[in-house]
Amino acid sequence: APDGTAHTLTAELARRIPDRAAAEALLGTCRDATFTITGIETHPVRRSPAPPFTTSTLQQEAARKLGFSVSQTMMIAQRLYESGHITYMRTDSVNLSTLALAASRDEITRLMGDEYVKTRRYTTHTKGAQEAHEAIRPTYMQHDTIDGTQQEKRLYDLIRKRTLASQMADALIDKTDVRIAIDGTDDTFTATGEVIRFDGFLRLYRESHDDDTETQDDGRALPPMTVGQRLACGKITAAERYTQQPPRYTEASLVKKLEELGIGRPSTYAPTISTIQQREYVVKGDREGERKTFAVITLSDGKVTHSTKTETVGSDRGKLVPTDTGIVVNDFLTEYFPQILDYNFTAKVEKQFDEVAEGKMEWHSLMSDFYTRFHPSVESAMAMKTEHKVGERILGNDPATGRQVSVKIGRFGPMVQIGSADDDEKPRFSRLGKGQSIETLTLDEALELFKLPRTLGTFEDKPVQVSAGRFGPYVSHDGKYYSLPKGADPHETTLDEAIAIIEKKRADDANRVIKTFDDEPGLKVLNGRYGPYIAFDKKNYKLPKGTDPAALDLDKCREIIKEQDEAPARPRRRYTRRTAK
């Protein structure tokens, strides 16, 4: 720095390096080069707050900041609304009432002073917005907290801060860009930093984004510098990077996309996303990703060194992943009903529904026009005769029998079939294993599925088999089933491994059972996730505080059951509404 104080400055090359050889060449040049600041540009930036929540933006922000699913957000918001804490939670409007604007202004002034107040009226830009209700906001702005569950308190706090922030002054920021030249080359390094001159709405609330990880360094402060100043090179690192595939949708980003396309209404976002998961058209991904090694070349103290690091790429944990069933259904509908699957069709119908509601269109003509075009498509699809069903793949022939091997969606999900219904011999079927897909399954993998179940031997004079089901591979013995550990291959499981799995499960179950009674076999005292309890007649009964579960006899258990069965139903929790002071 000009005052002689040493500071660390982080900067990035202004271009991407195409390959390892080019990186080594550049670092070789930098080894003896001089680094000089050739430009410093500082320009003021005004950052404005986001508008109050609509249904869509609340679902997105609650997912990012609180980790709530779309349906969870709506369930909690419903409880807040029913308790009188917030306004109606199904809305596409960003407007606030005059009363809400005045209350926001008073609360901001009380908390932070007049300089933080800026009354704003927002305009809704969403395609097809109805604006039947105002934005989602607290009923009473002065209530900084509420009585309720922890989840209700967190969502209320999010809504309140977003509402107040929308009526606060802009944040004033000085953004600085620094260019650093490398002597003897045309390359430059750039460093960017920010200094907040007035925090404004940022004092209360910062909006989250799906790409926060990419912009997290924008707010760092830069040390004092001057043009022409020379910099000492501490370390330069060139790291190899893999091109990432486009990210899958999360629930929050899918809601955002639905809103952009004009598909659905605030009341239908959550049910739509819940329905496609309930029907197993999509599932929440659980793949951790693949560990990949990348090269790192470092220039430090005049020496160039090579090393490697690893990173995880391709993870889809928590993302919405289409299933085989979903892909097949989508392919079928796209092939036979392309006009219905068109995004513009959905948005157009939503607009026509609005016109019907406003009295500008007769519903008879709307339905007649739709049905006239839709019914022929149904008849065409029903009459279409194809060699195989939509989504079916012919993998080849079984070497042992010569019969055709195919993979398709059956009544209970993806399956492999050997033979056809026209053969003299009945077809054989097998479900796909966990992680397998009809899109990528090979003939060899399909034939392996028919080697299950495998009989491994006997244990306690009963046969032990290993097989694979809908929820993964398992061992069966004496009418009971035991899941194989994660990653275990049922084709390679041995008898000893299966016996160990059976005995471990028995030991776990034994530790779970505290007490049983010969006179009442259906009554048990068990260890549960939240402590000991009584299980009887498909009901669970909590033990009174201070009760020793091992000392319970049958009469005492029956007494506890009777007391809890006869106890009046617990009244619904009531919330005390605070009055304005």
Residue pairs with C-beta under 8 A, 6 or more apart in sequence:
1 7
1 223
1 224
1 225
2 224
2 225
2 226
2 229
3 224
5 223
7 223
7 224
8 223
8 234
9 178
9 191
9 222
9 223
9 225
9 231
10 191
10 217
10 220
11 178
11 180
11 189
11 190
11 191
12 189
12 190
12 191
13 26
13 187
13 188
13 189
14 187
14 188
14 189
14 190
15 187
17 23
17 26
17 238
20 240
20 295
20 297
23 238
23 297
24 297
24 304
26 185
26 187
26 238
27 236
27 238
27 297
27 299
27 304
28 304
29 182
29 184
29 185
30 182
30 233
30 236
30 299
31 299
31 302
31 304
33 182
33 183
33 184
33 185
33 233
34 183
34 230
35 180
35 181
35 182
35 183
35 189
35 230
35 231
35 232
35 233
36 180
36 181
36 183
36 228
36 229
36 230
36 231
37 178
37 179
37 180
37 181
37 225
37 226
37 227
37 228
37 229
37 230
37 231
38 179
38 180
38 181
38 188
38 227
39 177
39 178
39 179
39 227
40 176
40 177
40 178
40 179
40 225
40 226
40 227
41 176
41 177
41 178
42 174
42 175
42 176
42 177
43 174
43 175
44 172
44 173
44 174
44 175
44 197
45 172
45 173
45 174
45 175
45 194
46 170
46 171
46 172
46 173
47 170
47 171
47 173
47 200
47 202
48 170
48 201
49 120
49 165
49 166
49 167
49 168
49 170
49 200
49 201
49 205
49 207
50 57
50 162
50 165
50 166
50 207
51 57
51 94
51 120
51 122
51 135
51 166
52 94
52 96
52 122
52 135
52 136
52 137
52 162
52 163
52 166
53 61
53 135
53 136
53 137
53 159
53 162
53 163
54 91
54 92
54 93
54 94
54 124
54 126
54 135
54 136
54 266
55 74
55 89
55 90
55 91
55 92
55 136
55 266
55 267
55 269
56 92
56 126
56 255
56 256
56 258
56 259
56 266
56 269
58 73
58 77
58 89
58 136
58 158
58 159
59 70
59 73
59 74
59 251
59 252
59 255
59 269
59 270
60 252
60 253
60 255
60 256
61 158
61 162
61 207
61 208
61 252
62 68
62 73
62 155
62 158
62 252
63 69
63 70
63 73
63 250
63 251
63 252
64 208
64 209
64 210
64 212
64 252
65 158
65 208
66 151
66 154
66 155
66 158
68 76
68 151
68 155
69 251
70 251
70 252
70 255
70 269
70 270
70 273
70 274
71 270
71 273
71 274
72 151
73 155
73 270
74 89
74 270
76 151
76 152
76 155
77 86
77 89
77 136
77 155
78 89
79 148
79 152
80 86
80 89
80 146
80 148
80 152
80 155
80 156
80 159
81 87
81 88
81 89
83 146
83 148
83 575
84 139
84 575
84 577
85 138
85 139
85 143
85 146
85 148
85 152
85 156
85 575
86 136
86 137
86 138
86 139
86 156
86 159
87 133
87 134
87 135
87 136
87 137
87 139
88 133
88 136
89 136
90 133
90 265
90 266
90 267
91 131
91 132
91 133
91 134
91 135
91 136
91 266
92 124
92 126
92 129
92 130
92 131
92 265
92 266
93 124
93 129
93 131
93 132
93 133
93 134
93 135
94 122
94 123
94 124
94 135
95 121
95 122
95 124
95 131
95 134
95 135
96 104
96 121
96 122
96 134
96 135
96 137
96 163
96 166
96 167
97 134
100 134
100 137
100 141
100 163
101 119
101 121
101 167
103 140
103 141
103 142
104 119
104 141
104 163
104 164
104 166
104 167
105 117
105 119
105 167
106 141
106 142
107 141
107 142
107 164
108 116
108 117
108 164
108 167
108 168
109 116
109 117
110 142
112 168
112 203
112 204
115 169
116 168
116 169
116 200
116 201
116 203
117 167
117 168
117 169
118 167
118 168
118 169
118 170
119 167
120 166
120 167
122 135
122 166
124 131
126 259
126 262
127 259
127 260
127 261
127 262
127 347
128 262
128 347
128 350
128 351
128 354
130 265
130 354
135 163
136 159
136 163
137 159
137 160
137 163
138 156
138 159
138 160
138 163
140 577
140 578
140 580
141 160
141 163
141 164
142 580
142 581
143 160
143 578
144 160
145 153
145 156
145 157
146 152
146 153
146 156
146 575
147 575
147 576
148 156
148 575
161 204
161 205
162 205
164 204
164 205
165 201
165 204
165 205
166 201
168 200
168 201
168 203
168 204
169 198
169 200
169 201
170 200
170 201
171 196
171 198
171 199
171 200
171 201
171 202
172 196
172 197
172 198
172 200
173 194
173 195
173 196
173 197
174 194
174 195
174 197
175 192
175 193
175 194
176 192
176 193
176 194
176 195
176 222
177 190
177 191
177 192
178 190
178 191
178 192
178 193
178 222
178 225
179 188
179 189
179 190
180 188
180 189
180 190
180 191
180 231
181 188
182 188
182 189
191 222
192 217
192 218
193 219
193 220
193 221
193 222
194 218
194 219
194 220
194 221
195 221
196 202
209 215
210 247
210 250
210 252
210 253
233 299
234 300
235 298
235 299
235 300
236 298
236 299
236 300
237 296
237 297
237 298
237 299
238 296
238 297
238 298
239 294
239 295
239 296
239 297
239 309
240 294
240 295
240 296
241 294
242 292
242 294
242 311
242 313
244 313
245 314
247 253
247 319
248 285
248 316
248 319
248 320
248 321
249 257
249 319
249 320
250 318
250 319
250 320
251 273
251 320
254 273
254 320
255 269
255 273
258 264
258 269
258 272
259 269
261 343
261 346
261 347
262 343
262 346
262 347
262 350
262 351
263 343
263 346
263 347
263 350
264 272
264 346
264 350
265 350
276 282
276 326
277 283
277 284
277 320
279 325
280 323
280 325
280 326
280 413
281 322
281 323
281 325
281 326
281 329
281 330
282 320
282 321
282 322
282 323
282 326
283 320
283 321
283 323
284 318
284 319
284 320
284 321
285 315
285 316
285 317
285 318
285 319
285 320
285 321
286 316
286 317
287 314
287 315
287 316
287 317
288 312
288 315
288 317
289 312
289 313
289 314
289 315
289 316
289 317
290 312
290 313
290 314
291 310
291 311
291 312
292 310
292 311
292 312
292 313
293 308
293 309
293 310
294 308
294 309
294 310
294 311
295 306
295 307
295 308
296 306
296 307
296 308
296 309
297 304
297 305
297 306
298 304
298 305
298 306
298 307
322 330
324 391
324 409
324 413
324 414
324 432
324 437
324 438
324 439
325 409
325 413
325 414
327 391
327 439
328 390
328 391
328 408
328 409
328 438
330 341
331 390
331 391
332 390
332 391
333 340
333 341
334 341
335 390
336 377
336 380
336 381
336 384
337 374
337 377
337 381
339 345
339 373
339 377
340 374
340 377
349 370
352 361
352 366
355 361
356 362
356 363
356 366
388 394
388 406
388 408
389 408
389 409
391 408
391 409
391 438
392 406
392 407
392 408
393 406
393 407
393 408
393 438
393 439
393 441
394 404
394 405
394 406
395 405
395 406
395 407
395 416
395 441
395 442
395 443
395 446
396 404
396 405
396 443
397 403
397 404
397 405
398 404
398 405
398 418
398 447
399 447
401 418
401 419
403 418
403 419
403 420
403 423
403 425
404 418
404 419
404 420
405 416
405 417
405 418
405 443
405 446
405 447
406 416
406 417
407 414
407 415
407 416
407 417
407 432
407 438
407 441
407 446
408 414
408 415
408 417
408 438
409 415
409 438
410 417
410 429
412 431
412 470
413 431
413 432
413 470
414 431
414 432
414 436
414 437
414 438
415 429
415 430
415 431
415 432
416 429
416 430
416 431
416 432
416 441
416 446
416 449
416 450
417 427
417 428
417 429
418 427
418 428
418 429
418 450
419 425
419 426
419 427
419 428
420 427
421 427
428 450
430 446
430 449
430 450
430 452
431 449
431 468
431 469
431 470
432 438
432 441
432 449
433 449
433 468
433 472
433 473
433 490
434 468
434 471
434 472
434 473
436 445
448 491
449 468
451 491
452 466
452 467
452 468
452 490
452 491
453 465
453 466
453 467
453 476
454 465
454 466
454 467
454 490
454 491
454 493
455 463
455 464
455 465
456 464
456 465
456 466
456 493
456 494
456 495
456 498
457 463
457 464
457 495
458 464
459 477
459 495
459 498
459 499
459 502
460 478
462 477
462 478
463 477
464 475
464 476
464 477
464 495
464 498
464 499
464 502
465 475
465 476
465 477
466 473
466 474
466 475
466 476
466 484
466 490
466 493
466 498
467 473
467 474
467 476
467 490
468 474
468 490
471 483
472 483
472 484
473 483
473 484
473 488
473 489
473 490
473 493
474 481
474 482
474 483
474 484
474 490
475 481
475 482
475 484
475 493
475 498
475 501
475 502
476 482
477 498
477 502
482 498
482 501
482 502
482 505
483 501
484 490
484 493
484 501
485 501
488 497
511 527
512 526
512 527
513 524
513 525
513 526
513 527
514 524
514 525
514 526
514 527
514 532
514 549
514 550
515 524
515 525
515 549
515 550
515 552
516 523
516 524
516 525
517 523
517 554
517 557
519 554
520 536
520 554
522 536
522 537
523 534
523 535
523 536
523 554
523 557
523 558
524 534
524 535
524 536
525 532
525 533
525 534
525 535
525 549
525 552
525 557
526 532
526 533
526 534
526 535
528 540
531 543
532 543
532 549
533 540
533 541
533 542
533 543
534 540
534 541
534 543
534 552
534 557
534 560
534 561
535 541
536 557
536 561
541 560
541 561
541 564
542 564
543 549
543 552
543 560
544 560
